[in-house]
Amino acid sequence: MNRKEELMRELMALGAAEKVVRISAPTDVLSVLDSFVCEEQEHFVAVTLNGAHEVIKTHTVSKGTANSTLVHPRDVFKPALTDNAVALIIAHNHPSGNTEPSQEDRDITNRLTEAGTLLGIEILDHVIVGRKGFYSFLENGEI
């Protein structure tokens, strides 16, 4: 076996060892977002999903201040298009710990949902995480 074949075998073994996270409920995405819970600045992330709703990758779209971050649809959907995703879960943290959405959170959710419809990339949920729990727009009937 040549070196190229050995490397390919090692890469395939590494890929097979990776745990696939499948999203079927809002709580399934929490394990993917746990690194953002205790951040001191707001982070807005896009979790790209394949057709089986398995996580492709988690992308940090924006990093802001202690209580806000700017989000633009092109920045959210660029990684989705690159990953050839069919769906997204958007999420951000609230450093205060209070996971209740603001009006701005609701507005960006609506804007991104509309953009996703045009692009054919469904926004499955918008999740806000904090030290005191999480808020799912899907669970609360807002998506």
N, C-alpha and C positions, 0 to 999 in steps of 0.2 A: 504494500500500500504506500503510495507516495504522500508527501507532506500535505498537499492540497486535499486529498481524500481524508486524511487524519483530521485536519482543521474542520472540514465540513461535518464530519461525524461528531466532533466535540461541540460545534455550534448547534447541531440538531439535538444533542443530548441536553445542552443548556436550555434550549427552547422548550423541550418537553418537560423540563423540571419546573418551569415557571407556572405559577398557579393562575388559572383562568378565573376571572371574576365575572360572573353572569349577573346582570341586574334584572330582577323580577319584582322588586319592591323597593320603596324609598330607603329602607334601612340597609339594603345591600350595598349602597354606594358609600356608606359611612366609613367603611374600612379603607376606602381609597382616599377619603378626605381627612383622615385623622391627623395627618401632619400639619394641617392648616388651622386646627382648632385653637391652639394656644399662641398663634402668631400675634404680634403686637400691632401689625398693620393689616388692613383688609387685603385679601387676595381673592381675585375672581378667577375661577378655573372652569375649563371646559373638559368634560370627560367624554371622549369619543367612543362610540360603540359600533360594533359591526351588526350585521343583520340578525344575529342570534342574541343581541343585546349583551355581548361580552365586551369588556373594557379593552379598547385598543391602547389608549394612552391617556394620561391626565396632563393637560397643558395649563400652565399659569398664563392667563391672558392679560391680567393687569394686577399691579401691586400699588396700593394707595397709602392713605394716611390711617390714623387710628380709627377714623369713623367714616371714611368714604374712599371710593376708587372710581375712576372713569372707565367706562366700558363702551366699546363701539362694535356694532355687528360685524364689521369686516375682520376685526381682531378675534372675535369668537369663532367665526366660521372658517377662517383661513386654515387652522389646524384640522378642522373637520374635513375640509376638501382635500388637504394633503394626505390625511389618513384614510381617505375614501370611506368615511363614516356614513352610516345611514341614519344615525340618531345621536343626540347629545343629551347629557345631563349637565346643566350649568350649576355652579355653586359658588358661594363665597362665605367667608367667615365674618363674624361680628366680634371684634376683640373685646367689646364690653361684656360679652356673654349672653346678652339679651338677643334671642333669635327671632323676635317679632319683626316681620318685614316693614320697611318704610314705604312711603308712597313711591319714592325713587326705585326701590326694589321691584315694586309691582309694575311700574312703568317700563323698566328695562326688560322685565320678563315678557310683557306683552309685545314689546318691540322685537325682541329676539325670536319669539314664537312666530310672529308674522314673517320675519326674514327667513326663518327656517322653512316655513310653508312655501315660500317662493323658490327656495333652493332645493326643496325636496329632502331636507334634513330635519327630522322631527325633534323638537325639544320635549323630552319625556318628563323632565322635572327641573325645578330650580330649588336647590336645597341650601338653607342657611345653617351653618354650624357655629356653635359656640360652646364655652365651657359648661353651660347649663342645659345643653341638649341640642336639638335641631328642629328646623321648621321645613316642611315639605309643601311646596305649592300644590303638588299633585294630591297629597293626602287631604289638603284643606280645600279642594275643589277650585283652585285658582288656575289650573292648567287643564 
